[in-house]
């Protein structure tokens, strides 16, 4: 998947190309690295793809990532160098989705 950005760094180009095939968990684990490489950056189309995947309800639920793991990923990303606002908002929304799902699952088993 070729984006509209030109990278002079081979690692950044390879990182961007790997996004479509990444699992949700792997994407979470690489947010800081992608930001450091410039793959996640303001005005970069790859940033929009990452944000869309982070908030995708089906991906969140299929991944098995817990609300606690998303909270840690959010805090880690926010405290890293040059966090991108859109990614922070996407992580907050993903955390809300995971928390709602965990609450519904707990209510289902309690009832």
C-alpha positions as CSV (number, residue, x, y, z in Angstrom):
1,X,0.0,0.0,0.0
2,X,1.7,3.1,-1.2
3,X,0.8,6.3,0.5
4,X,1.2,9.9,-0.8
5,X,4.2,10.6,1.5
6,X,7.8,10.3,0.3
7,X,10.2,8.9,2.9
8,X,13.9,9.2,2.6
9,X,14.3,6.6,5.4
10,X,13.9,3.0,4.3
11,X,12.7,2.0,7.8
12,X,9.9,4.6,7.7
13,X,8.8,3.4,4.3
14,X,8.7,-0.2,5.4
15,X,6.9,0.7,8.6
16,X,4.2,2.5,6.7
17,X,3.8,-0.4,4.3
18,X,3.4,-2.8,7.2
19,X,0.4,-1.0,8.7
20,X,-2.4,-2.6,6.7
21,X,-1.3,-6.1,7.7
22,X,-0.7,-5.4,11.4
23,X,-2.8,-6.8,14.2
24,X,-4.4,-4.4,16.5
25,X,-2.0,-5.2,19.3
26,X,1.0,-4.8,17.1
27,X,-0.2,-1.4,15.9
28,X,-0.6,-0.3,19.5
29,X,2.9,-1.5,20.3
30,X,4.4,0.5,17.4
31,X,2.7,3.9,17.8
32,X,5.7,5.5,19.4
33,X,8.1,4.1,16.9
34,X,5.9,5.2,14.0
35,X,5.7,8.7,15.4
36,X,9.4,8.8,15.9
37,X,9.9,7.7,12.3
38,X,7.5,10.3,11.0
39,X,5.0,7.8,9.7
40,X,2.5,9.1,12.1
41,X,2.6,12.9,11.6
42,X,0.3,15.8,11.0
43,X,-1.0,15.8,7.4
44,X,0.2,12.3,6.7
45,X,-2.4,10.0,5.3
46,X,-1.0,7.1,7.2
47,X,-2.0,8.9,10.4
48,X,-5.6,8.8,9.3
49,X,-5.3,5.1,8.5
50,X,-3.8,4.4,12.0
51,X,-6.5,6.5,13.7
52,X,-9.3,4.7,11.8
53,X,-7.9,1.3,12.7
54,X,-7.5,2.3,16.4
55,X,-11.2,3.3,16.7
56,X,-12.6,0.4,14.7
57,X,-15.0,-1.3,17.1
58,X,-14.7,-4.8,15.4
59,X,-10.9,-4.7,15.5
60,X,-10.9,-3.6,19.1
61,X,-13.2,-6.5,20.2
62,X,-11.5,-9.1,18.0
63,X,-8.1,-8.1,19.3
64,X,-8.7,-9.2,22.9
65,X,-6.9,-6.0,24.0
66,X,-8.3,-4.9,27.4
67,X,-9.3,-1.5,28.6
68,X,-6.3,-1.6,31.0
69,X,-3.9,-2.3,28.1
70,X,-5.4,0.5,26.0
71,X,-5.1,2.9,29.0
72,X,-1.4,2.0,29.3
73,X,-0.9,2.5,25.6
74,X,-2.6,5.9,25.8
75,X,-0.5,7.0,28.7
76,X,2.7,5.7,27.1
77,X,1.9,7.4,23.8
78,X,1.0,10.7,25.5
79,X,4.2,10.8,27.5
80,X,6.4,10.0,24.4
81,X,8.1,12.6,22.3
82,X,5.8,14.6,20.0
83,X,2.5,12.7,20.4
84,X,0.0,13.4,17.7
85,X,-3.4,14.8,18.8
86,X,-5.5,12.7,16.4
87,X,-3.9,9.5,17.7
88,X,-4.4,10.5,21.3
89,X,-8.1,11.1,20.5
90,X,-8.4,7.8,18.7
91,X,-6.8,5.9,21.7
92,X,-9.3,7.7,24.0
93,X,-12.2,6.5,21.9
94,X,-10.8,3.0,21.7
95,X,-10.4,2.9,25.5
96,X,-14.1,4.0,25.8
97,X,-15.2,1.2,23.4
98,X,-13.2,-1.4,25.3
99,X,-14.5,-0.2,28.6
100,X,-18.1,-0.3,27.4
101,X,-17.6,-3.8,26.1
102,X,-16.0,-5.0,29.3
103,X,-18.9,-3.6,31.2
104,X,-21.5,-5.2,29.0
105,X,-19.7,-8.6,29.2
106,X,-19.6,-8.4,33.0
107,X,-23.3,-7.5,33.2
108,X,-24.1,-10.4,30.9
109,X,-22.4,-12.9,33.1
110,X,-23.7,-11.3,36.3
111,X,-27.3,-11.5,35.0
